[in-house]
Amino acid sequence: MAQAHWGCCPWLVLLCALGAWGHPKSVDLTAEDVRNCLISPPYLPVTVVNTTAQLTALRQQMHIQNLFAYIIPETDAHMSEYIGTRDKRRAWMTGFTGSAGTAVVTMGKAGLWTDSRYWTQAERQMDCNWELHKEADIKEDIPGRIVTDRSLTGEPETVPGGSWESYNMALMNSNIKLVSITPNLVDQAWGSEKPLVLSQPIYVLQEAFTGNTWQKKVSDIRSQMQKHPKAPTAVLLSALDETAWLFNLRGSDIPYNPFFYSYTLLTDSSIRLFVNRSCLNSETLKYLNSSCTGSMCVQVEDYSQVRHNVQAYASGNVKIWIGTSYTTYGLYEVIPTEKLIEDTYSPVMVTKAVKNSKEQALLRASHVRDAVAVIRYLVWLEKNVPKGTVDEFSGAELLNKFRGKEQFSSGPSFETISASGLNAALAHYSPTKELHRKLSSDEMYLLDSGGQYWDGTTDITRTVHWGTPSAFQKEAYTRVLIGNIDLSRLVFPANTSGRMMEVFARRALWDVGLNYGHGTGHGIGNFLCVHEWPVGFQYNNIPMAKGMFTSIEPGYYQDGEFGIRLEDVALVVEAKTKYPGSYLTFEVVSLVPYDRNLIDVSLLSPEQLQYLNHYYQTIREKVGPELQQRQLLEEFEWLQQHTEPLSAKAPHTAPLASLLAVSSLAILGCRV
Amino acid sequence: MAQAHWGCCPWLVLLCALGAWGHPKSVDLTAEDVRNCLISPPYLPVTVVNTTAQLTALRQQMHIQNLFAYIIPETDAHMSEYIGTRDKRRAWMTGFTGSAGTAVVTMGKAGLWTDSRYWTQAERQMDCNWELHKEADIKEDIPGRIVTDRSLTGEPETVPGGSWESYNMALMNSNIKLVSITPNLVDQAWGSEKPLVLSQPIYVLQEAFTGNTWQKKVSDIRSQMQKHPKAPTAVLLSALDETAWLFNLRGSDIPYNPFFYSYTLLTDSSIRLFVNRSCLNSETLKYLNSSCTGSMCVQVEDYSQVRHNVQAYASGNVKIWIGTSYTTYGLYEVIPTEKLIEDTYSPVMVTKAVKNSKEQALLRASHVRDAVAVIRYLVWLEKNVPKGTVDEFSGAELLNKFRGKEQFSSGPSFETISASGLNAALAHYSPTKELHRKLSSDEMYLLDSGGQYWDGTTDITRTVHWGTPSAFQKEAYTRVLIGNIDLSRLVFPANTSGRMMEVFARRALWDVGLNYGHGTGHGIGNFLCVHEWPVGFQYNNIPMAKGMFTSIEPGYYQDGEFGIRLEDVALVVEAKTKYPGSYLTFEVVSLVPYDRNLIDVSLLSPEQLQYLNHYYQTIREKVGPELQQRQLLEEFEWLQQHTEPLSAKAPHTAPLASLLAVSSLAILGCRV
């Protein structure tokens, strides 16, 4: 799915990414059902949460500590994309449940900053205790609007080091001092009502599903430490997927991500894993060599001891290497500056980004099975939508069921975006049991979904129309498809940044005055994050290298009418160029055909057509046997029909007679 | 010409741009003729300058001031691209005359930092007093290599504010303090031998050649000051083209650029112009209203008083708006931080970047006449190269002569790159009277040149072959041409950054494993800089807007064999898209056909061919009548022949009989 909306770095998205391309305007379906604080008494819809008690409790805490203002971001201590209920402090405080937004509370005022995608939602959920600030960058506003001359504080454990610095920069010429305090004041105010940590077991990922043993991974990171010119003595890991990846462990503390609350301090002579000890059984402790103390034994420490432990380690003659993007100020501040080695991403984050051949094979295999689930759903829709019995929510549930039947399935990798008609033009739409739209042959339907499997994480978007699309819908769809094709087949020098090349996904839309307001793709993990940084096409992603996986997902959104997105996951592979050189290209591993009903073949160049037919041939070769073996013969027939080679002159729907034919174009093979 | 090699911001190029794409390796034609400091006595070629006296004189000055190290960049007090002899302090001190490089002198050591383009040149020109440091980023080296624990100083007047800050950042954790001293110690050491300022007259550019009166420009900048949220009371202009543009004045203090040494302090109630007063005649003083003191009268101050004057102004209740890219630390440091409003580029720089309709017409007109000069030269070469009597240097001189005959001509806009065969693969090659290569029908010839005219500045590159090019040469040439075409015909949303779109100029090369190691284009002025920032395709250029002019210049360089570059100047215009929106595209204003002998038409798509034929039709319409009117009938005939519409099936050279025919493709017109 598109990561400008659901990025792995909510802080970066909030502070930096907005305004780069602008956002599609949200369609206000029930504009009248928002609060009105200008009348007396104010009008408050039923969806509003009364936050007076929360604010009173927080201000009491602030009064005790003599603080003027308190910042409440919506993230956890690991900068996670998805967070547990107990970390939804801003939502509890404000009533606003959107995934992006920061609250600031002073003794007299309370304000929420969020971007245009969430303004209506905020006006529906917040009571009149809260001012809604529509500016994208909270830093610009803090000095003038909220704070005047006293102490400002945030939650050190949930403010990334970089953001803390940028707040400080913004406050530099003021009388305001940013201070760091613990424990968290919202937690103090929340008190006994704050949800408990559920002690979910941490389990070992079977060797069949891992790229390397944890011992090999630890040795590799230590070897990078030894080669580093600044001679780090330790690496500190804060992001949950860093620790999960390093030890080949998984858990269930976070929705959609198989992670457990954790930190790791990997030094040149020790390995310290900070977790809830009770979640590790004796087998896992043995797997980690936790009973010894050598350099290849894992010392299991309590999760709550990380700050103290890092502080103690930092008092020695050490240098600690961190990735600033995922390290909170709460840990950052306990390490003296001269003992810090800062990179944007930790060596684990960067190493994890490049999948070895076993990890590549695992991720590919998960995409074959994922394609089976998606195809089963598309076939079922084709039969049932005309009956008028399918809605967005029940459809999404059925898809989850199909995915759940696949081998190694471990649930969805994010909340399915199942959006019909005008709902698909909304940037962050997901249906609910209560609020959803019926699917219809007269409307386009956008499905953006993914699965977690023990061997890989998937993410795919297809847009379909079962009736007669308009000429404009066909043109827009085809231009989005051309964007997907042009970027997928691009040959580029090794180490080119994704940001430089993502325009190829936009050119066909630009040509006629169309565009889309989100990023073009993001990295993805092996049973890890569905948005796995630092791979992707944004300005803060690292350059593309062989072995990385990224989504490629151009789109087009017509406000109030329809939305199109075509997303595939692709592996970065070596390109065989005519002249020798270090060049790369993509190999798409998502294996579901596009909707023939929406493709205007006349807009495709011969090269694009050749690419598409080659891709269809690959789908047949990889998914066809899987369907046959599972006796899914109706789905197999559907697949053959929908991967029939397209020709510039042929009618858009191929006759049944040619079902098994393979065109000369398809077997030519435009590249390996 | 390609600005990664000859960028307007030598400091930025030195500190930041290197390594982005890498540089083509320089071909060391006479590798043996470099210094050898490892033998005793050292071997020094005749090209080496003995710098012992210079170093002794500088160290005496350093000793007096108790300084440990002294930094000597190669730029003037205005960050000019081309600098006068009296500002070539680094060249005088080191012997090394290359356009990029910084020297650092301590009491015991002397070092020069420059990039790979200049290593051989430095080894030929420097004696053994100097260490050559091959790292691109001098900041990385200062603390460890040169300075240990004493004061480091630079030349405040010639170090841009931003670089000063970055030096300070690099030195932060050391015991070294960066201090700013005046007067310049190299000048002190240079003494009476330093070349004098030649008092060249400053003249008024006739109204016919200006976009607006200076009064209108001043009012416009003041209006921007009033609308600015931070309420500046003054704008300080340091770049020479800022003052020249603002007052519609020109001079002759700088090679290739019609500028005069100057600063401007434009306040809300006064205008202070800092120049050598003796260069203004009474007519010019009257033109500037210099006898009054109102807000629309120009107070002419002495050039040397700028620092003192700005300091005095900054003591008041004021806010001074500057562009950091062109403001030296010498001025930056006299303004208290809280009174500074810093942008990367001043409002004059940004306003000047967008040409109004009169300026656009002027620039277009200069390109028509420039095309006549270039075509005359190409026609002459076609006849004379086979005779074996033309060399790179005499050719360049003849071209200058042809340009000199054009109306409003005011000399070349940079040193002509006239490079035959393998010389064209050298990044910064220009022939000299002594050292040049003969032109031959067996080799490719690259010509990158431009003119200064009262109405506009031009810059164009063509590559030709008069014999039988190899298949590889034709392929490489055609792919460079496709890059030029694909970027030129791109339709893109308003405010897209050039950096995002420049890959379209590379795709056809990337496809087969080829690339080029320089930027893709730069802004250009109206009788101003040939590399006019901040327009272009680099990371530090501002987004593209209607009315900007930029060069588009992909290339390909085969070390030791040949070089190809195809450069045109293009105007950013509104694009008429099928669906409404704010979209832009380019309109090429350079009007010289490409070499048909080097185009492999089979590589062009129908859209590229259509674009090319439409461009050729435009050349015929605009340059044809000019040639006829001037009775340049041989050139007219040549033009018709070389702009004959190309067809995918037609032979590469069109028959004479079809000379005046216009193909249906050409009159279709792919865009306006």
Interface residues (C-beta under 8 A of the other chain):
Chain A: N173 E338 L490 V491 F492 P493 R499 M500 M501 E502 V503 F504 R507 W510 D511 V512 G513 L514 N515 A575 T577 K578 Y579 P580 G581 Y583 S605
Chain B: N173 T337 E338 L490 V491 F492 P493 R499 M500 M501 E502 V503 F504 R507 W510 D511 V512 G513 L514 N515 A575 T577 K578 Y579 P580 G581 Y583 S605
